[in-house]
Amino acid sequence: MATTYDSNQPPPEHWDDEVATSLIGKTVLVGLTYCGPDDQVLHREQFHGFVRSADRRAGIGLELDGDRIGERYTLPPMTQVFQRASLGEYRLSGTGEVVHDPDFLATYTIYRSETAS
């Protein structure tokens, strides 16, 4: 028998309700890597903020801090990318900004298709 899930929600291996709940109110340092269809890195971006919401359909809502303070950003509904951060200082490569003791790190790789313009 095949496993089925609601196509309006992420596959079960991408979302964990317990992890999602634990993210609320925590600080996260996010790294995005944009790649072309040939896996060549096109651009990297880093930012940080507080998790304000976590919804399996709407995604993970952040309120950004630092040089983007107050800006809202929604990450895909993928809790498996969140890893507990080690204590310490993290320097953002694009801005030089230092983030002290974030709770979580999250990294995403975004692939641009050949048909994207």
matplotlib code that plots the C-alpha trace (Angstrom):
import matplotlib.pyplot as plt

x = [0.0, 1.4, 1.8, -0.3, -0.1, -1.8, -0.1, -0.7, 1.7, 5.4, 6.2, 6.4, 10.2, 10.4, 8.2, 8.2, 5.6, 7.7, 10.7, 8.4, 7.0, 10.5, 11.6, 9.0, 10.7, 14.2, 17.0, 18.2, 21.0, 20.0, 22.3, 21.0, 23.0, 21.7, 23.0, 22.6, 21.5, 25.1, 25.5, 27.6, 27.2, 25.5, 25.0, 25.0, 23.0, 23.0, 20.6, 19.3, 16.2, 13.5, 11.1, 7.6, 5.6, 5.9, 3.2, 3.4, 1.6, 2.7, 6.3, 8.5, 8.0, 10.9, 11.3, 14.7, 17.3, 20.6, 20.9, 17.4, 15.7, 11.9, 11.8, 9.7, 10.9, 9.2, 11.3, 10.0, 8.2, 11.2, 12.1, 14.9, 17.3, 17.4, 20.4, 21.2, 24.0, 27.1, 27.7, 29.9, 30.1, 29.1, 30.2, 28.0, 30.2, 28.2, 27.9, 30.6, 27.8, 28.5, 25.7, 26.1, 24.9, 22.0, 19.8, 19.7, 21.4, 19.4, 20.9, 19.1, 20.4, 18.2, 18.6, 17.7, 16.3, 17.5, 14.2, 14.3, 15.1]
y = [0.0, 3.4, 6.2, 9.3, 12.8, 16.1, 17.7, 21.2, 20.2, 19.3, 15.6, 14.0, 13.7, 17.5, 18.5, 17.6, 19.3, 19.0, 20.6, 23.4, 24.2, 24.3, 26.9, 29.6, 32.5, 31.2, 33.0, 31.5, 32.2, 31.4, 30.7, 30.6, 29.3, 29.9, 27.6, 27.3, 24.1, 23.1, 23.3, 26.5, 28.8, 32.0, 33.9, 33.4, 35.2, 35.2, 36.8, 36.2, 36.8, 35.4, 32.6, 34.1, 31.3, 27.7, 26.3, 23.2, 25.0, 28.6, 27.9, 29.3, 33.0, 35.1, 38.7, 39.7, 41.4, 43.2, 45.2, 44.0, 44.6, 44.4, 42.8, 39.7, 36.6, 33.2, 30.1, 26.9, 24.5, 22.3, 21.7, 19.1, 21.9, 23.4, 22.4, 23.5, 26.1, 25.9, 28.8, 31.5, 34.4, 33.9, 36.5, 37.1, 37.0, 39.5, 42.2, 41.4, 41.6, 39.4, 37.2, 36.1, 32.7, 32.0, 29.0, 27.4, 27.4, 26.7, 26.3, 26.0, 25.4, 26.8, 25.5, 27.7, 25.7, 26.0, 27.6, 30.3, 33.7]
z = [0.0, -1.0, 1.5, 0.7, 2.0, 1.3, -1.7, -0.1, 2.7, 2.7, 2.6, 6.1, 6.0, 5.7, 8.6, 12.3, 14.5, 17.6, 16.0, 14.5, 17.9, 19.4, 16.9, 17.9, 19.6, 18.9, 16.9, 13.7, 11.4, 7.8, 4.8, 1.3, -1.6, -5.1, -7.8, -11.6, -13.4, -13.6, -9.8, -10.2, -7.2, -8.4, -5.1, -1.4, 1.2, 5.0, 7.5, 11.0, 13.0, 15.4, 14.4, 14.8, 13.3, 12.0, 9.9, 7.7, 4.9, 5.2, 6.1, 8.9, 9.4, 10.6, 11.8, 10.8, 12.9, 12.3, 9.1, 8.0, 11.3, 11.2, 7.7, 7.5, 5.6, 5.1, 4.8, 3.2, 5.5, 6.1, 9.7, 8.9, 7.8, 11.3, 13.4, 16.9, 16.8, 19.0, 21.3, 19.8, 17.3, 13.7, 11.2, 8.1, 5.1, 3.1, 5.7, 8.3, 11.0, 14.0, 15.4, 19.0, 20.2, 17.7, 18.8, 15.3, 12.0, 8.8, 5.3, 2.0, -1.5, -4.2, -7.7, -10.7, -13.6, -17.1, -18.1, -15.4, -16.8]

ax = plt.figure().add_subplot(projection="3d")
ax.plot(x, y, z, "-o")
ax.set_aspect("equal")
plt.show()
